[in-house]
């Protein structure tokens, strides 16, 4: 190990070696990035300015939109810079930072989705006590705990990763610094770190997914007991958006992290990560806007006020 050259930067190969196609893909990715930022910024804005959306559900949705913006900004700007410039290099500290933020924000997102499912469970299955349970301080504490847990739980693997020497190869067949790709380039035995990452991914993914499944199973059971069709439709419409987002988010992440990534082809991992880092953050605001009548009404109200001015 002492005779090997330590790598101080990596080369991200991106999506293709064809320069013209790379620029075309970069333009498409840039458009997607702008739409993602705009869509989530709209969610944040309307939940702040519209008094009808000052409820726990939209408080959590606002933080989810903030998470999506942060998650996207961790990956896409650097990827666009590399794709447009043709220089795919990223420094080792930059790679560490990207890995840490990617995993921390991802874990925070899982925790927040679990909290949002609990909120819908209380609202639909225990409506008489909803306002006394989901108070302002309680919601703020839940969100604060999800943010803190997301960043603190990743510290252990991050510190272990930071202490590793890296000997290459220098090139990574990815468009961002993925922890699986990075671990493969260490000079030392990484079996313990791989186990830590796998265990944390399994517990966080399956743990929060279990909370979501139990919550929505009870919600659906309660909705089916509502005698009127209109009542069932109204109750179901309040959580269908979240069920869609949960399915989209967990589907890609389970494929990437529950199956040991080190045994998976990195090219397959790269393709799946596009769904997780590009498609999901783009679709989430549109899912909530298109499926949620209150958000639609809030947007119409803001549009009407602007026209009157």
C-alpha positions in Angstrom: 0.0 0.0 0.0 2.8 2.4 0.8 4.3 2.0 -2.7 1.0 3.0 -4.4 0.3 6.6 -5.6 -2.5 8.3 -3.6 -5.2 9.8 -5.7 -6.1 13.4 -5.0 -8.8 13.8 -7.5 -11.2 11.7 -9.6 -12.4 11.8 -13.2 -16.2 11.5 -13.5 -16.9 9.9 -16.9 -20.5 11.2 -17.0 -23.1 9.7 -19.4 -21.3 9.3 -22.6 -17.9 9.7 -24.3 -19.5 11.3 -27.4 -18.9 15.1 -27.0 -21.8 16.3 -29.0 -24.2 13.9 -27.3 -22.8 15.0 -23.9 -23.6 18.7 -24.6 -27.1 17.8 -25.7 -27.7 15.8 -22.6 -26.2 18.6 -20.5 -28.7 21.0 -22.1 -31.6 18.7 -21.3 -30.3 18.2 -17.7 -30.0 22.0 -17.3 -33.6 22.4 -18.3 -34.7 19.7 -15.9 -32.6 21.3 -13.1 -34.3 24.7 -13.7 -37.8 23.1 -13.7 -36.9 21.2 -10.5 -35.8 24.3 -8.7 -38.7 26.4 -9.9 -41.3 23.7 -9.1 -40.1 23.2 -5.6 -39.6 27.0 -5.0 -43.3 27.4 -6.0 -44.3 24.8 -3.4 -42.3 26.7 -0.7 -43.7 30.0 -1.7 -47.4 29.1 -1.8 -47.2 27.3 1.5 -45.7 30.4 3.1 -48.0 33.1 1.6 -51.3 31.3 1.5 -53.1 31.1 4.9 -55.2 28.2 3.8 -52.0 26.1 3.6 -50.8 26.9 7.1 -51.4 23.3 8.3 -49.0 20.6 9.4 -49.3 18.8 6.1 -48.1 21.7 4.1 -45.5 22.6 6.8 -43.9 19.2 6.1 -44.4 19.6 2.4 -42.5 22.9 2.5 -39.5 21.2 4.2 -39.7 18.3 1.7 -39.4 20.8 -1.1 -36.4 22.5 0.6 -34.8 19.0 0.8 -35.4 18.3 -2.8 -33.8 21.6 -3.8 -30.8 20.9 -1.6 -30.6 17.3 -2.9 -30.6 18.4 -6.5 -28.1 21.2 -5.9 -25.7 18.7 -4.4 -25.4 16.7 -7.6 -26.6 18.6 -10.7 -24.5 21.9 -10.8 -21.2 20.0 -10.7 -22.4 17.5 -13.2 -23.5 20.3 -15.6 -20.1 22.1 -15.1 -18.3 18.9 -16.1 -20.5 18.1 -19.0 -20.4 21.6 -20.6 -16.7 22.1 -20.0 -15.6 18.5 -20.9 -13.5 18.4 -17.8 -14.9 15.8 -15.5 -12.4 16.2 -12.6 -13.5 16.5 -9.0 -11.2 16.9 -6.0 -11.1 14.3 -3.2 -12.5 16.8 -0.6 -15.2 17.8 -3.1 -16.0 14.1 -3.6 -16.3 13.5 0.1 -18.6 16.5 0.5 -20.8 15.4 -2.3 -21.1 11.9 -0.8 -21.9 13.2 2.7 -24.5 15.7 1.5 -26.1 13.2 -0.8 -26.5 10.5 1.9 -27.5 13.0 4.7 -30.2 14.7 2.6 -31.4 11.3 1.4 -31.7 10.0 4.9 -33.5 13.2 6.0 -35.9 12.7 3.1 -36.8 9.2 4.3 -37.4 10.4 7.8 -39.6 13.3 6.6 -41.6 11.0 4.4 -42.3 8.8 7.4 -43.4 11.8 9.5 -45.7 12.9 6.6 -47.3 9.5 6.6 -47.9 9.6 10.3 -49.4 13.1 9.9 -51.9 11.7 7.3 -52.6 8.7 9.6 -53.5 10.9 12.5 -55.6 13.3 10.3 -57.6 10.5 8.7 -57.7 7.8 11.4 -57.9 10.0 14.4 -59.4 13.4 13.2 -60.9 14.5 16.5 -57.5 14.6 18.2 -55.5 15.8 15.2 -55.2 19.4 16.2 -54.1 18.5 19.7 -51.5 15.9 18.5 -50.0 17.7 15.5 -49.4 21.1 17.2 -47.0 23.7 15.9 -44.2 22.9 18.4 -44.6 19.2 17.8 -44.3 19.6 14.0 -41.3 21.8 14.4 -39.6 19.3 16.7 -40.3 16.4 14.3 -38.8 18.3 11.4 -35.8 19.4 13.4 -35.2 15.8 14.6 -35.4 14.5 11.0 -32.8 17.1 9.8 -30.5 16.4 12.8 -30.8 12.6 12.5 -30.1 12.7 8.8 -26.8 14.6 9.2 -25.6 12.9 12.4 -26.3 9.3 11.5 -24.1 9.6 8.3 -21.2 11.0 10.3 -19.9 7.5 11.3 -19.5 6.1 7.8 -18.3 9.6 6.6 -15.5 9.7 9.1 -14.5 6.1 8.3 -14.5 7.0 4.6 -12.5 10.2 5.2 -9.7 8.1 6.9 -9.2 5.8 3.9 -6.3 6.2 1.4 -7.4 6.0 -2.3 -5.2 4.5 -5.0 -7.5 4.5 -7.9 -8.4 3.9 -10.6 -8.9 7.6 -11.0 -11.9 7.4 -13.5 -15.4 6.8 -12.1 -18.1 5.6 -14.5 -20.7 8.0 -12.9 -21.9 11.6 -13.1 -21.4 12.3 -9.4 -19.3 10.9 -6.5 -21.2 7.8 -5.5 -20.1 6.1 -2.2 -20.0 2.7 -3.9 -17.7 3.9 -6.6 -15.5 5.7 -4.1 -15.1 2.7 -1.7 -14.0 0.6 -4.7 -11.0 2.9 -5.1 -9.6 2.5 -1.6 -6.2 0.9 -1.0 -7.4 -0.8 2.2 -9.8 -3.5 3.2 -13.2 -1.8 3.2 -15.4 -4.7 4.3 -16.2 -3.1 7.6 -17.2 0.2 6.0 -19.3 -1.6 3.4 -21.1 -3.4 6.2 -21.7 -0.1 8.0 -23.2 1.5 4.8 -25.3 -1.6 4.0 -26.6 -1.8 7.6 -27.4 1.9 7.8 -29.1 1.8 4.4 -31.1 -1.2 5.3 -32.3 0.2 8.7 -33.1 3.6 7.3 -34.8 2.5 4.2 -36.7 -0.5 5.6 -37.4 1.2 8.9 -39.0 4.3 7.4 -40.7 2.3 4.7 -42.3 0.1 7.3 -43.7 3.3 9.0 -45.1 4.4 5.6 -46.6 1.0 4.8 -48.3 0.7 8.2 -49.6 4.2 8.2 -51.0 4.0 4.7 -52.4 0.5 5.2 -54.4 1.9 8.2 -55.4 4.9 6.2 -56.7 2.8 3.3 -58.6 0.6 5.8 -60.2 3.6 7.4 -61.1 5.2 4.1 -62.8 2.0 2.9 -65.1 2.1 6.0 -66.4 5.6 5.1 -70.0 5.1 3.9 -70.2 7.8 1.2 -68.3 7.6 -2.1 -67.6 11.4 -2.0 -66.1 11.1 1.5 -63.9 8.3 0.4 -62.6 10.2 -2.6 -62.0 13.3 -0.5 -60.1 11.4 2.1 -58.0 9.4 -0.4 -57.1 12.5 -2.4 -55.3 14.0 0.6 -52.8 11.2 0.7 -52.6 9.9 -2.9 -49.8 12.4 -3.7 -47.7 11.2 -0.8 -48.2 7.5 -1.7 -47.0 8.3 -5.2 -43.9 10.1 -4.0 -43.1 7.3 -1.5 -43.4 4.7 -4.3 -41.1 6.7 -6.6 -38.5 7.5 -3.9 -38.2 4.1 -2.2 -38.4 2.1 -5.4 -35.1 3.5 -6.8 -33.3 3.6 -3.4 -34.1 0.1 -2.4 -32.7 -1.2 -5.7 -29.5 0.9 -5.2 -28.8 0.3 -1.5 -30.5 -2.7 -0.1 -28.9 -4.9 -2.7 -25.2 -4.6 -1.9 -24.0 -1.9 -4.3 -20.5 -3.4 -4.4 -21.9 -6.5 -6.1 -24.0 -4.5 -8.6 -22.7 -3.3 -11.9 -21.8 0.4 -11.5 -23.4 1.1 -14.9 -26.7 -0.2 -13.7 -26.3 1.8 -10.5 -25.7 5.0 -12.5 -28.9 4.5 -14.6 -31.0 3.9 -11.5 -29.5 7.0 -9.7 -30.8 9.2 -12.6 -34.3 8.3 -11.4 -33.4 9.1 -7.8 -31.4 12.4 -8.4 -33.0 13.9 -11.5 -36.5 12.5 -12.2 -38.0 12.2 -8.7 -37.1 15.8 -7.6 -38.6 17.1 -10.8 -41.8 15.1 -10.6 -42.5 15.7 -6.9 -43.8 19.3 -7.1 -45.9 18.5 -10.1 -47.4 15.4 -8.3 -48.4 17.6 -5.4 -49.7 20.4 -7.5 -51.6 18.3 -10.0 -53.1 15.9 -7.4 -53.8 18.3 -4.6 -56.9 20.5 -4.9 -55.9 22.9 -2.1 -52.5 23.6 -3.8 -54.3 24.1 -7.1 -56.7 26.6 -5.5 -53.8 28.4 -3.9 -52.0 28.7 -7.2 -55.2 30.0 -8.9 -55.7 32.5 -6.1 -52.2 33.9 -6.4 -52.6 34.0 -10.2 -55.9 35.9 -9.8 -54.4 38.4 -7.4 -51.5 39.0 -9.9 -54.0 39.6 -12.7 -56.0 42.1 -10.7 -52.8 44.1 -10.0 
